Amino acid sequence: MSRFLLFISLMILAYALMPELAFASVEGTLTAIQAKVVNVILPLVAILGLLYAAFSFISGNPNARSHLIFAIIGCIVGFGAQSIVNFIRDLVN
């Protein structure tokens, strides 16, 4: 089951990134991949982590509190990723 889930995850990731890989410009490709990761993948992973923490909490898992804390941190990173990237980019330039 875990191999199947890994395979499906890799296929979704490849499908999400494939159109951007056809461009000839490396900078354009990296910008497109960054935009796809920051705007699609990170928020999706944050939401899935929050759902996992909620199901863990509902099922009475003793580690539910740590799952919830990590999910909230993931949501903060996932939804604030574009701002974090822009902040770091402004510091470097």
C-alpha positions in Angstrom: 0.0 0.0 0.0 2.8 2.4 0.8 4.5 1.8 -2.5 1.3 2.5 -4.3 0.8 5.7 -2.4 4.4 6.8 -3.2 3.9 6.0 -6.8 0.6 8.0 -7.0 2.3 10.9 -5.2 5.2 10.9 -7.6 2.9 10.8 -10.6 0.9 13.8 -9.3 4.1 15.7 -8.7 5.4 14.9 -12.1 2.1 15.9 -13.7 2.1 19.2 -11.8 5.6 20.1 -12.9 5.8 18.7 -16.4 4.4 21.7 -18.4 7.0 24.1 -16.9 9.9 21.8 -17.8 9.4 22.4 -21.5 10.6 26.0 -21.4 14.1 26.7 -22.6 14.9 29.3 -20.0 16.3 27.9 -16.7 15.3 31.0 -14.7 11.8 30.8 -16.1 11.5 27.1 -15.3 12.7 27.6 -11.7 10.3 30.5 -11.2 7.4 28.4 -12.6 8.4 25.4 -10.4 8.7 27.7 -7.3 5.3 29.2 -8.1 3.7 25.8 -8.4 5.3 24.5 -5.2 4.5 27.7 -3.2 1.0 28.2 -4.5 -0.3 24.6 -4.9 1.8 22.0 -3.2 2.6 23.6 0.2 -1.0 24.7 1.0 -2.3 21.2 -0.1 0.2 19.5 2.2 -0.7 21.9 5.0 -4.4 21.1 4.6 -3.7 17.3 4.5 -1.6 17.6 7.7 -4.4 19.5 9.4 -6.9 16.8 8.3 -4.6 14.1 9.6 -4.3 15.9 12.9 -8.0 16.2 13.2 -8.6 12.5 12.5 -5.9 11.7 15.0 -7.6 13.9 17.6 -11.0 12.4 16.9 -9.7 8.8 17.1 -8.1 9.5 20.5 -4.5 9.1 19.5 -2.2 10.0 22.5 0.1 11.9 20.1 -2.8 14.0 18.7 -1.6 17.2 20.4 1.8 17.0 18.8 0.1 16.2 15.4 -2.1 19.3 15.8 0.9 21.5 16.7 2.9 20.3 13.7 -0.2 20.7 11.4 -0.6 24.3 12.6 3.0 25.0 12.0 2.7 23.4 8.5 -0.3 25.6 7.7 1.6 28.7 8.8 4.5 27.7 6.5 2.2 26.6 3.7 0.0 29.6 3.5 2.8 32.1 4.4 5.4 30.5 2.0 5.1 33.2 -0.7 5.6 36.0 1.9 8.6 34.1 3.4 10.2 33.6 0.0 9.6 37.3 -0.9 11.1 38.4 2.5 14.2 36.2 1.9 14.5 37.4 -1.7 14.4 41.0 -0.5 17.1 40.4 2.1 19.4 38.8 -0.5 19.0 41.4 -3.1 
